[in-house]
Amino acid sequence: MPKLKTKKSVKKRFKITGTGKVKHFGSGGSHLLSKKSPKRKRRIKKASILKGKGDAKTVKRLLPYK
């Protein structure tokens, strides 16, 4: 079986927790911040767990050695 390559774009956006869940940060936190409310900006910055099981499975397949 050949080695699998890690998808670099996924590596930058997601982390796998110790229990195997997928952690991600909200989108839209790097530009056009003046029109967003402070509450919305705080919420975007925080990390959260990926909710969809199918999405998590896909991310884990693209990060084979995490």
Sequence and secondary structure as in RCSB ss.txt:
>XXXX:A:sequence
MPKLKTKKSVKKRFKITGTGKVKHFGSGGSHLLSKKSPKRKRRIKKASILKGKGDAKTVKRLLPYK
>XXXX:A:secstr
       HHHHHHEEE TTS EEEE SS SS  TTS HHHHHHHHSEEE   HHHHHHHHHH TT 
